[in-house]
Amino acid sequence: MQGTDFVGTSPSRVYWGEHSEYLYFNWNPDGTPGDSLYRISNNNTTPEKVSWSLRKGLPSQRGSYNQSRTKKLYTKNGDIYLYDLSNRKETQITNTIERESSPIFSYNEESVLFELSNNLYSWNQNTGVTDQLTDFKKGKEEKDKKSSKQDAWIEKEEMELIAILKERKEKKEAQKEIRDSHNPDRPKTIYIGKKSVGNISISGDGKYITYGLSARANGIRTKVPNYVTESGYAEDLGARPKVGAPTSSMSVGIYDIENDTTYMVETATLPGLDKLPEFIKDKDRKRAVYVHAPVWSPDGSRALVIVRSKDNKDRWITLLDVAKGELKVMDHQHDEAWIAGPGIGWSQWDRTIGWLADNETIWFQSEESGYSHLYTVNTKSSKKKALTKGTFEIYNPRLTQDQNTWYFEANKTHSGERHVYSMAISGGKMTQMTTLTGRSDGYLSPDESKMAVLSSTANQPTELHLMDNGAGSTSKQITKSTTKDFDQYKWRTPEYVTFKAEDGEVVNARLYKPTSGESKGPAIVFVHGAGYLQNAHKWWSSYYREYMFHNLLVDQGYTVLDIDYRGSAGYGRDWRTGIYRHMGGLDLSDHIDGAKYLTSTHDVDPKRIGIYGGSYGGFITLMAMFNEADVFAAGAALRSVTDWAHYNHGYTSNILNTPVDDPEAYRKSSPIYFAEGLKGALLICHGMIDTNVHFQDVVRLSQRLIELGKDNWEMAVYPLESHGFVEPSSWTDEYSRIFKLFEENLK
């Protein structure tokens, strides 16, 4: 339970230097506070720590390039820098107290565009002149400020009675008119009320500026009391609102520079927008949408806009007619459950979408086939093409610099194994580039001759490898990150098994089994957390403490089963949405079927099975202990949701809708409604300053158990821990209690 102090720290944040000479990565083999930056070269693959003086002079890892990739723009410490790759010279463009951001080259590459104080600026490389292109201001324009009829009458009377006031007003307006005539290029002042502006961009012809507007909702935020503080007084931590609270808004505006007008992107005519889910009783309700900032084509002539319904059941990929603010649908995906899957992110920043070099073709990912695959659509012909297909999923697609070849990761060979693949721009044959067992994530060098690979296996953490960029190339391991203490134990590779669920579906799982043990021995079922996660895979788990705990359990004679239940990642749309409107339905029955599989196939005593898990795993543990009391003799519920009506909106509303609209889904899915079913021994563990699953959840459940007269449960609380524990002492206490629970009730 000592974390990386025991296991070691793996390399991370891999990136190549601009000239493909050096490969940089974060690493901490010495166990010092915080990661350090290391590098290797083509001539010397022994990692060396990068000194602070050298590190300060490196171009930023992130940035944007010109079309020929001979120059790069980036920010450092809030200022903009230009790096010339031909002469390796870095030039500082700005030096201000305020922070500039998002620098890019203009489409003709004469200027550098950037954002400062929520406005768009342009710095001309030839003249050195900086122009302000937008003037966004909070509040309303004076003429738009409403006053009461009484106030308006008084103002009108005052102007008619007092001649000096009238003269001053007319003089002020005349002076403003003269100033405006002397500054004809000054941008129009755009008043945005209480909203925030961002993602400002300009069309290739310089005629239109698009901008995103957002407004945070004023929902009631939960207070999480923190009892152990430096001040010695209890203090409240701010936390999220509950599901069903008001949501934020996202829209896109357009500034027509030539006509000096602004208008909003229109969404009212989107197909399917008027289709309400069956459970909605108010059939007159209007569905709201989020409009994401436009993504411009390479030449700036076209812009695509993603629109998502707020209930997340529809996604429209559209082409924007910027002159009219109208949208033409290129692809519409509807899901009766919710839109998601690899590469189909919810936010502005985690979506996978873009343009090809022809300035006509959009590429994106979609679950249209039931699995997340790569598609293109031509914006002129509206012809859509699936570039990949099959019962597997695509991750992180990216293009080579000449845009002739795709690279991506995929779980094609096994649901629990990922390799790097290459494929022609038009689709077709996928060529497997990596062969290491487990998971491989590839990072091409800028000259595309080399590939760095982060790879791990089920019993060995992630290490850095280097290979030539070519199918069949062998890779060389660069780092060795594990500690001597970790290496002293022979960590098991779990057996990868499948079993049939009650409804006939095939469930994947990891099995840990003693080599010798008693007949009809004890077993533990582990439930991984959710969000959207997979754990029955062949690479190093994010649940690595639990993985090591399972090895300990096997040493003590337990059989352990770790299931990718309904709702887990890696198995396509139907598996992902199998929990829609009923958490604790198919996801729980998969664990019941897993327990039956243990007793029928692996000589496990049906009366000596325990279950445990954290977060969603804790929720399933509670549902199992309350609803399947004859299957599980003991359970440990860690940081568990007890009532989904008290969890967050973004995650919960996708699966269960909202409590007001779909109360039955919440009653079926929340353990607090089933607490009377507890028979076996239950351990509840929770951090008291958990700002994700609030401590209030288990406090409410404990009161329910008290009122029901249940005495076969106990609760351990951790005053200085949030959702993910950080202190080894807390981890050790928690898992000692879990082990004791199983030893006392299953042995």
C-alpha positions in Angstrom: 0.0 0.0 0.0 3.0 2.3 -0.2 2.2 3.3 -3.8 5.1 4.3 -6.1 7.5 4.2 -3.2 7.2 0.4 -3.4 6.4 -0.1 -7.1 8.5 2.6 -8.7 7.5 5.5 -11.0 6.9 4.7 -14.6 7.9 7.1 -17.5 5.2 9.4 -18.7 4.5 12.5 -20.9 6.6 11.3 -23.7 7.4 13.8 -26.5 10.1 14.2 -29.2 12.3 17.2 -29.7 11.6 19.3 -32.8 14.5 17.7 -34.8 13.9 14.0 -33.9 17.3 14.0 -32.2 16.1 13.7 -28.6 13.2 11.9 -27.0 12.0 13.5 -23.7 9.9 12.0 -20.9 9.0 12.5 -17.3 10.6 9.9 -14.9 11.5 9.5 -11.3 13.8 6.5 -10.8 15.4 8.1 -7.8 12.2 8.5 -5.9 12.7 12.3 -5.4 9.7 14.6 -4.8 8.0 15.1 -8.2 9.0 13.7 -11.6 12.0 15.0 -13.5 12.6 15.5 -17.2 14.8 12.9 -18.9 15.9 12.4 -22.4 17.7 9.9 -24.7 19.2 10.5 -28.1 19.5 8.5 -31.3 23.2 8.0 -30.5 22.8 7.3 -26.8 19.7 5.5 -25.4 20.9 5.7 -21.8 18.4 8.1 -20.1 20.0 11.3 -18.8 18.4 13.9 -16.6 17.8 17.2 -18.3 19.3 20.1 -16.3 17.1 23.0 -15.3 19.2 25.5 -17.4 18.8 23.3 -20.5 15.2 22.7 -19.8 14.4 26.4 -19.7 15.8 26.8 -23.2 13.7 24.0 -24.8 10.8 24.9 -27.1 7.5 24.1 -25.4 6.1 20.6 -26.0 2.8 22.0 -27.1 2.3 24.5 -29.8 1.1 25.1 -33.4 3.1 25.0 -36.6 2.9 26.7 -40.0 1.9 24.7 -43.0 5.4 23.6 -43.9 6.3 22.9 -40.2 9.4 25.1 -40.4 8.1 27.4 -37.6 6.4 26.8 -34.3 4.4 29.0 -31.9 3.9 28.4 -28.2 3.6 30.0 -24.9 6.0 30.0 -21.9 5.2 31.7 -18.6 2.3 33.5 -20.2 4.3 35.0 -23.2 4.4 34.0 -26.8 7.5 32.6 -28.5 8.3 31.8 -32.1 10.8 28.9 -32.9 12.4 28.7 -36.3 13.3 25.1 -37.0 15.6 25.9 -39.8 18.1 27.9 -37.7 16.9 26.6 -34.2 16.4 30.2 -33.1 13.8 31.1 -30.5 12.2 34.6 -30.6 10.1 36.0 -27.8 7.1 37.9 -29.3 5.4 39.3 -26.2 6.6 40.3 -22.7 3.6 41.3 -20.7 2.2 40.9 -17.2 -1.0 39.5 -18.6 -1.0 36.0 -20.1 -1.3 35.5 -23.8 -2.7 32.1 -25.0 -3.6 30.0 -28.0 -1.1 31.4 -30.6 -1.5 30.2 -34.2 -0.4 31.4 -37.6 -2.8 33.3 -39.8 -3.9 31.4 -42.9 -1.5 33.5 -45.1 1.2 33.1 -42.3 1.9 36.8 -42.3 0.6 37.2 -38.8 0.4 35.5 -35.4 -3.0 35.3 -33.9 -3.4 35.0 -30.1 -5.8 35.6 -27.3 -5.3 38.2 -24.5 -7.8 39.1 -21.9 -10.5 37.2 -23.7 -9.9 39.1 -27.0 -8.3 38.1 -30.3 -5.1 40.0 -31.4 -2.9 39.8 -34.5 0.8 40.5 -34.6 2.1 41.1 -38.1 5.6 39.5 -38.6 6.6 42.0 -41.3 5.5 45.3 -39.8 5.6 44.4 -36.1 2.2 46.0 -35.6 -0.3 44.4 -33.2 -3.9 44.8 -34.0 -6.9 44.1 -31.6 -9.5 42.2 -33.7 -12.2 41.9 -31.1 -13.6 44.0 -28.2 -15.7 41.8 -25.9 -17.1 43.4 -22.8 -19.1 42.1 -19.9 -22.5 43.7 -19.3 -25.0 45.3 -21.7 -24.6 48.3 -24.1 -26.0 51.5 -22.6 -28.9 51.5 -25.1 -29.9 48.0 -24.2 -30.1 48.7 -20.4 -33.7 48.6 -19.5 -35.2 51.1 -17.1 -38.7 51.3 -15.6 -41.3 53.5 -17.2 -41.0 55.8 -14.3 -37.3 56.2 -14.7 -37.5 56.7 -18.4 -40.2 59.4 -17.9 -38.0 61.3 -15.4 -35.0 61.1 -17.7 -36.9 62.4 -20.7 -38.3 65.3 -18.6 -34.9 66.2 -17.3 -33.4 66.4 -20.8 -36.2 68.6 -22.0 -36.0 70.9 -18.9 -32.2 71.3 -18.5 -30.6 72.6 -21.7 -27.0 72.2 -20.4 -27.5 68.4 -19.9 -28.9 68.1 -23.4 -26.0 70.1 -24.9 -23.4 68.0 -23.0 -25.0 64.7 -24.2 -25.0 65.9 -27.8 -21.4 67.1 -27.6 -20.3 63.7 -26.1 -22.1 61.8 -28.9 -20.5 64.0 -31.5 -17.0 63.5 -30.0 -17.6 59.8 -30.1 -18.6 59.9 -33.7 -15.4 61.8 -34.6 -13.2 59.4 -32.7 -14.9 56.4 -34.4 -14.4 58.1 -37.8 -10.6 58.5 -37.0 -10.4 54.8 -36.0 -12.3 53.1 -38.8 -10.6 49.7 -38.1 -11.4 49.6 -34.4 -13.4 46.4 -33.7 -17.0 46.6 -32.8 -17.7 46.4 -29.1 -19.6 43.2 -28.4 -21.4 43.0 -25.1 -21.7 39.5 -23.7 -23.7 40.1 -20.5 -22.6 37.8 -17.7 -21.3 35.1 -20.1 -17.7 34.1 -20.7 -16.1 34.2 -24.1 -13.4 31.9 -25.5 -12.2 29.8 -28.5 -12.0 33.0 -30.7 -11.0 32.3 -34.3 -11.1 34.1 -37.7 -12.0 32.8 -41.1 -9.3 32.5 -43.8 -10.6 35.5 -45.7 -10.5 37.6 -42.6 -14.2 38.5 -42.9 -15.7 36.6 -40.0 -14.7 36.0 -36.4 -16.4 33.1 -34.5 -16.4 32.9 -30.7 -17.8 30.6 -28.0 -20.1 31.9 -25.3 -20.7 30.0 -22.1 -22.5 30.7 -18.8 -22.2 28.7 -15.7 -25.3 27.6 -14.0 -26.2 28.8 -10.5 -27.0 25.4 -9.0 -26.7 24.9 -5.2 -23.2 23.5 -4.6 -22.7 20.9 -1.9 -20.6 21.8 1.2 -18.1 19.1 2.4 -17.0 19.8 5.9 -13.3 19.4 6.6 -12.8 18.7 10.3 -9.0 18.3 10.5 -7.4 21.6 9.3 -4.3 23.7 10.0 -6.5 26.4 11.6 -8.0 23.9 14.1 -11.5 24.9 13.0 -13.8 23.0 10.8 -13.9 24.4 7.3 -16.3 23.8 4.4 -14.9 22.6 1.0 -16.8 23.6 -2.1 -18.0 20.7 -4.1 -20.3 20.0 -7.1 -24.1 20.3 -7.3 -26.2 17.2 -7.4 -27.7 15.6 -10.5 -30.6 17.5 -12.0 -29.2 20.9 -11.0 -29.3 23.7 -13.6 -26.7 23.2 -16.3 -24.3 25.6 -18.1 -24.9 26.9 -21.6 -22.7 26.9 -24.6 -23.4 28.8 -27.8 -21.4 30.2 -30.7 -21.5 33.8 -32.1 -20.3 35.3 -35.3 -18.9 38.7 -35.9 -19.3 39.9 -39.5 -16.4 42.4 -39.7 -17.4 44.0 -43.1 -21.0 44.6 -42.1 -20.1 45.3 -38.4 -22.8 42.9 -37.1 -23.0 40.0 -34.8 -25.4 37.0 -34.8 -25.6 33.6 -33.2 -25.3 30.1 -34.8 -28.9 28.8 -35.3 -29.8 25.3 -34.1 -33.6 25.2 -34.1 -33.9 23.3 -37.4 -31.6 20.4 -36.5 -33.2 17.1 -37.4 -34.4 15.1 -34.4 -34.2 18.0 -32.0 -37.9 17.8 -31.3 -37.8 14.1 -30.4 -38.3 13.6 -26.7 -37.5 10.4 -24.8 -40.4 8.3 -23.9 -40.1 8.8 -20.2 -40.6 12.6 -20.5 -44.1 13.4 -19.4 -44.1 17.1 -20.5 -44.4 16.7 -24.2 -44.2 20.4 -24.8 -40.7 20.6 -23.5 -38.0 22.0 -25.8 -34.7 20.2 -25.9 -31.6 22.4 -25.3 -28.2 21.9 -26.9 -24.5 22.7 -26.4 -22.9 24.3 -29.5 -19.1 23.8 -29.6 -16.6 26.2 -31.0 -16.0 25.8 -34.8 -13.1 23.8 -36.2 -11.8 25.6 -39.3 -10.4 23.8 -42.3 -6.6 24.2 -43.0 -7.2 27.1 -45.4 -9.9 28.7 -43.2 -12.6 28.5 -45.8 -14.9 26.1 -44.0 -15.9 25.5 -40.4 -17.4 22.4 -38.8 -19.4 22.7 -35.7 -20.4 19.9 -33.2 -23.7 20.3 -31.5 -24.7 18.0 -28.6 -28.2 17.8 -27.0 -28.1 18.6 -23.3 -29.6 15.2 -22.6 -26.6 13.7 -24.6 -28.8 11.5 -26.8 -27.9 13.3 -30.0 -24.8 14.6 -31.7 -24.8 16.6 -34.9 -21.6 17.2 -36.9 -22.4 20.1 -39.1 -21.0 22.5 -41.7 -21.4 26.2 -40.7 -22.5 28.7 -43.3 -20.7 31.5 -41.5 -22.4 34.3 -43.5 -25.9 33.2 -42.3 -25.1 31.4 -39.1 -26.9 28.3 -40.5 -25.8 24.7 -40.1 -25.9 21.8 -42.6 -25.8 18.4 -41.0 -23.0 16.1 -42.2 -23.6 13.3 -39.6 -26.3 12.8 -37.0 -25.9 10.2 -34.3 -28.8 9.4 -32.0 -28.7 7.0 -29.0 -31.8 6.2 -26.9 -29.3 5.8 -24.0 -26.4 8.3 -24.4 -23.7 9.3 -26.9 -20.2 8.3 -25.8 -17.4 5.9 -26.6 -13.7 6.2 -27.4 -13.0 9.4 -29.4 -16.5 10.7 -28.8 -15.8 12.9 -25.8 -18.3 15.2 -24.2 -16.2 18.4 -23.7 -14.7 20.9 -26.1 -11.3 19.4 -25.7 -11.6 15.6 -25.5 -13.3 15.1 -28.9 -11.5 13.4 -31.8 -12.4 15.3 -35.0 -10.7 17.3 -37.8 -10.1 18.1 -41.4 -8.1 16.4 -44.1 -5.7 18.5 -46.3 -8.2 18.8 -49.1 -10.2 21.3 -47.1 -13.3 19.3 -48.0 -13.3 16.2 -45.9 -14.0 15.8 -42.2 -12.9 12.9 -40.1 -14.4 11.8 -36.8 -15.2 8.8 -34.7 -18.7 7.3 -34.3 -20.4 4.3 -32.6 -22.8 4.0 -35.6 -21.7 0.3 -36.1 -21.9 -0.5 -32.4 -18.1 0.0 -31.9 -16.2 3.3 -32.0 -14.6 3.5 -35.5 -13.1 6.1 -37.8 -15.2 7.8 -40.5 -14.8 10.5 -43.1 -17.5 12.7 -44.7 -17.1 14.9 -47.7 -18.7 18.3 -47.0 -19.5 18.9 -50.7 -21.1 15.6 -51.6 -22.1 14.6 -48.0 -20.7 11.1 -48.8 -19.7 9.3 -45.6 -17.2 6.4 -45.5 -16.3 4.0 -42.7 -12.5 3.7 -42.7 -12.4 0.9 -40.0 -14.9 -1.7 -39.0 -15.2 -4.8 -36.9 -15.9 -5.8 -33.3 -13.1 -3.7 -31.8 -12.5 -0.1 -31.1 -10.1 2.7 -32.3 -8.2 4.9 -30.0 -6.3 8.2 -30.6 -6.2 8.4 -34.4 -3.6 10.8 -35.8 -2.2 11.6 -39.3 1.3 11.6 -40.6 2.6 15.0 -41.7 2.0 14.2 -45.4 -1.5 13.1 -44.5 -1.1 9.8 -46.4 -1.2 7.5 -43.4 -3.3 7.0 -40.2 -1.8 5.8 -36.9 -3.9 4.7 -34.0 -4.2 2.2 -31.2 -6.8 -0.6 -31.4 -7.9 -3.7 -29.4 -8.3 -5.8 -32.5 -6.4 -8.9 -31.5 -8.1 -9.1 -28.0 -10.5 -6.9 -26.1 -7.8 -6.6 -23.4 -4.8 -5.9 -25.6 -3.9 -2.7 -27.6 -1.4 -2.3 -30.4 -0.4 0.6 -32.6 -1.6 0.2 -36.2 -1.0 2.1 -39.4 -3.5 2.4 -42.3 -3.8 4.3 -45.6 -5.6 7.6 -45.5 -8.5 6.1 -47.4 -8.9 3.1 -45.0 -8.5 -0.5 -45.8 -5.8 -2.9 -44.4 -4.7 -2.2 -40.8 -1.0 -3.0 -40.3 0.0 -3.9 -36.8 3.2 -2.0 -35.8 3.8 -3.2 -32.3 4.0 -6.8 -30.9 4.6 -6.3 -27.2 2.1 -8.1 -25.0 -0.3 -5.9 -23.1 -0.9 -2.3 -24.1 1.3 -0.2 -26.4 0.9 3.6 -27.0 3.0 4.9 -29.8 4.7 8.3 -30.3 6.2 9.0 -33.8 9.3 11.2 -34.1 8.8 14.4 -36.2 10.7 12.8 -39.1 8.6 9.7 -38.6 11.6 7.3 -38.7 11.3 6.2 -35.0 8.5 5.4 -32.6 8.7 5.6 -28.9 6.3 3.2 -27.2 4.9 3.2 -23.6 4.1 -0.4 -22.9 3.1 -2.5 -19.9 1.9 -6.0 -19.1 -0.5 -7.3 -16.4 2.3 -7.9 -13.9 4.8 -5.2 -14.9 4.3 -1.5 -14.9 4.7 0.8 -17.9 8.2 1.2 -19.4 9.6 3.2 -22.3 10.6 1.3 -25.5 12.2 2.6 -28.7 11.8 1.1 -32.2 12.1 1.9 -35.9 8.9 2.9 -37.5 8.1 -0.1 -39.5 6.0 -3.3 -39.2 8.0 -6.1 -37.7 10.6 -3.8 -36.1 11.9 -5.0 -32.8 11.8 -2.6 -29.8 14.4 -1.9 -27.2 13.4 -1.3 -23.6 14.9 2.0 -22.4 13.8 2.4 -18.8 13.7 0.1 -15.8 11.4 1.7 -13.2 10.5 -0.9 -10.6 12.1 -1.0 -7.2 14.2 -3.9 -5.7 11.4 -4.5 -3.2 8.8 -4.9 -6.0 11.1 -7.1 -8.0 11.6 -9.6 -5.1 8.1 -10.9 -5.5 6.9 -13.0 -8.4 3.8 -11.2 -9.5 1.2 -13.3 -11.1 -0.1 -12.9 -14.6 -3.9 -13.5 -14.2 -5.7 -16.0 -16.3 -8.0 -14.4 -18.9 -11.3 -16.2 -18.8 -14.9 -15.8 -20.1 -18.2 -17.0 -18.8 -21.8 -16.9 -19.9 -24.1 -14.4 -18.3 -27.7 -15.2 -17.5 -28.9 -13.4 -20.7 -26.4 -15.3 -22.9 -23.8 -12.6 -23.2 -20.1 -13.5 -22.8 -18.4 -11.7 -19.9 -14.6 -11.2 -19.8 -12.7 -11.5 -16.5 -9.3 -11.8 -14.9 -8.9 -14.9 -12.7 -6.3 -15.3 -9.9 -6.2 -18.9 -8.6 -4.1 -20.6 -5.9 -1.8 -23.3 -7.3 -2.8 -25.5 -4.4 -5.5 -25.0 -1.8 -8.3 -26.6 0.0 -11.3 -28.1 -1.8 -14.3 -25.8 -1.8 -12.1 -22.8 -0.8 -13.0 -19.1 -0.4 -13.2 -16.6 -3.2 -13.3 -12.8 -3.7 -15.1 -11.0 -6.5 -13.5 -7.6 -7.2 -15.5 -4.8 -8.8 -13.6 -2.1 -10.6 -14.7 1.5 -10.6 -16.5 3.1 -13.4 -16.7 6.4 -15.3 -15.9 4.4 -18.3 -13.2 1.8 -17.5 -11.9 -1.6 -18.3 -9.9 -3.8 -16.0 -9.9 -7.4 -17.5 -7.0 -6.4 -19.7 -3.4 -7.5 -20.3 -1.7 -4.3 -19.2 -0.7 -2.8 -15.9 -3.9 -1.8 -14.1 -4.7 1.7 -12.7 -5.9 -0.5 -9.8 -2.3 -1.6 -9.1 -2.7 -1.6 -5.3 -5.7 -3.9 -5.7 -3.7 -6.1 -8.1 -1.0 -6.6 -5.5 -3.7 -7.2 -2.8 -5.1 -9.9 -5.1 -1.7 -11.6 -5.2 -1.7 -11.5 -1.4 -5.2 -13.0 -1.3 -4.1 -15.9 -3.6 -1.2 -16.5 -1.3 -3.7 -16.9 1.5 -5.8 -19.5 -0.4 -8.4 -17.2 -2.0 -9.5 -17.4 -5.6 -10.1 -13.9 -7.0 -12.3 -12.9 -10.0 -12.1 -9.4 -11.5 -15.0 -8.9 -14.0 -15.5 -6.4 -16.9 -19.2 -6.2 -16.2 -21.9 -4.4 -18.2 -21.0 -0.7 -18.5 -17.2 -1.4 -18.8 -15.1 0.1 -21.6 -13.6 -1.8 -24.5 -16.6 -3.8 -25.7 -18.7 -1.4 -27.8 -21.9 0.5 -27.5 -24.3 -2.2 -26.3 -22.0 -3.2 -23.5 -21.4 0.4 -22.5 -25.1 1.2 -22.3 -26.2 -2.0 -20.7 -26.7 -0.2 -17.4 -29.1 2.5 -18.9 -31.9 3.3 -16.5 -30.9 0.5 -14.1 -27.6 0.6 -12.4 -27.4 -2.5 -10.3 -29.3 -4.5 -13.0 -27.2 -6.3 -15.6 -23.9 -5.0 -14.0 -24.9 -6.7 -10.7 -26.2 -9.9 -12.4 -22.9 -10.2 -14.2 -21.2 -10.5 -10.8 -23.8 -13.0 -9.6 -23.1 -15.1 -12.7 -19.4 -14.7 -12.0 -19.9 -16.1 -8.5 -21.8 -19.1 -10.1 -18.9 -19.6 -12.5 -16.5 -19.8 -9.6 -18.5 -22.4 -7.8 -19.2 -24.5 -10.9 -15.8 -24.3 -12.6 -13.2 -23.5 -9.9 -14.1 -25.5 -6.8 -15.2 -22.5 -4.8 -17.5 -22.9 -1.8 -20.8 -21.0 -2.6 -21.1 -20.0 1.0 -17.6 -18.5 1.2 -17.6 -15.7 -1.4 -16.9 -12.1 -0.7 -17.1 -9.0 -2.8 -15.4 -5.6 -2.7 -14.7 -2.5 -4.7 -14.4 1.3 -4.7 -16.6 4.1 -6.1 -18.9 2.4 -8.6 -17.3 -0.9 -7.3 -18.5 0.2 -3.8 -22.0 0.8 -5.2 -22.2 -2.6 -6.7 -20.9 -4.1 -3.5 -23.8 -2.5 -1.6 -26.3 -3.6 -4.2 -24.9 -7.2 -3.9 -25.0 -7.2 -0.1 -28.5 -5.8 0.0 -30.1 -7.7 -3.0 -28.1 -10.9 -3.3 -27.5 -11.6 0.4 -27.4 -15.4 -0.2 -24.6 -15.1 -2.8 -22.1 -13.0 -0.8 -21.2 -13.7 2.8 -19.1 -10.5 3.2 -18.5 -7.3 1.3 -16.4 -4.1 1.6 -17.9 -1.0 0.0 -15.3 1.7 -0.5 -16.0 5.4 -1.3 -19.4 4.1 -2.6 -22.4 5.9 -4.1 -25.4 5.0 -1.9 -28.0 7.2 -3.6 -27.5 8.3 -7.3 -29.8 11.3 -6.8 -26.9 12.8 -4.8 -24.2 12.2 -7.4 -23.1 14.6 -10.1 -25.0 15.6 -13.2 -22.6 15.0 -16.1 -22.1 11.3 -15.3 -25.4 10.3 -13.7 -27.9 12.0 -16.0 -26.5 10.1 -19.0 -27.3 6.8 -17.4 -30.4 7.5 -15.3 -31.7 10.8 -16.8 -32.7 13.1 -13.9 -34.6 12.3 -10.7 -37.5 14.6 -11.6 -37.9 13.1 -15.0 -37.1 9.5 -14.3 -37.5 8.8 -10.5 -38.1 5.1 -11.0 -34.6 4.7 -12.5 -33.1 6.2 -9.4 -35.2 4.1 -7.0 -34.2 0.9 -8.8 -30.5 1.9 -8.9 -29.8 3.3 -5.4 -28.6 1.0 -2.6 -30.2 3.1 0.1 -33.6 1.9 -0.9 -32.6 -1.8 -0.4 -30.7 -1.6 2.9 -33.2 -3.9 4.6 -31.8 -6.8 2.6 -28.5 -6.9 4.4 -27.6 -10.3 5.9 -23.8 -10.8 5.5 -21.0 -8.8 7.1 -20.5 -5.3 5.6 -17.6 -3.0 5.9 -18.0 0.6 4.7 -14.9 2.8 4.2 -15.0 6.5 3.1 -12.9 9.6 3.1 -14.5 12.4 5.0 -13.4 15.1 2.5 -14.5 13.2 -0.6 -15.5 16.0 -3.0 -16.6 13.4 -5.7 -18.8 10.9 -3.8 -19.6 12.9 -0.7 -19.3 11.6 2.8 -22.9 12.5 3.2 -23.7 9.4 1.1 -22.6 6.9 3.7 -23.8 9.1 6.6 -27.3 8.8 5.2 -26.9 5.1 4.6 -25.6 4.5 8.1 -28.7 6.2 9.6 -30.9 4.0 7.4 -29.1 0.9 8.7 -29.4 2.1 12.3 -33.2 2.6 11.8 -33.5 -0.9 10.3 -31.8 -2.4 13.3 -28.9 -3.9 11.4 -25.9 -4.7 13.5 -23.6 -6.7 11.2 -21.9 -3.7 9.6 -19.2 -1.3 10.5 -17.8 1.9 9.0 -14.2 3.3 8.9 -13.8 6.9 8.1 -10.7 8.8 6.9 -10.7 12.5 8.0 -7.9 13.6 5.6 -8.8 11.6 2.5 -10.8 12.5 -0.6 -12.1 10.1 -3.2 -8.7 8.8 -4.2 -6.6 8.1 -1.1 -3.1 9.6 -1.0 -1.7 8.6 2.3 -0.1 5.1 2.6 -1.3 4.9 6.2 -4.9 5.3 5.0 -4.5 2.7 2.3 -2.9 0.3 4.8 -5.6 0.8 7.4 -8.4 0.3 4.8 -7.0 -2.8 3.2 -6.1 -4.3 6.6 -9.7 -4.0 7.5 -10.8 -5.5 4.2 -8.4 -8.5 4.7 -9.7 -8.9 8.3 -13.3 -8.9 7.1 -12.6 -11.7 4.7 -10.5 -13.7 7.1 -13.1 -13.6 9.8 -16.1 -14.3 7.6 -14.8 -16.5 4.7 -12.2 -18.7 6.3 
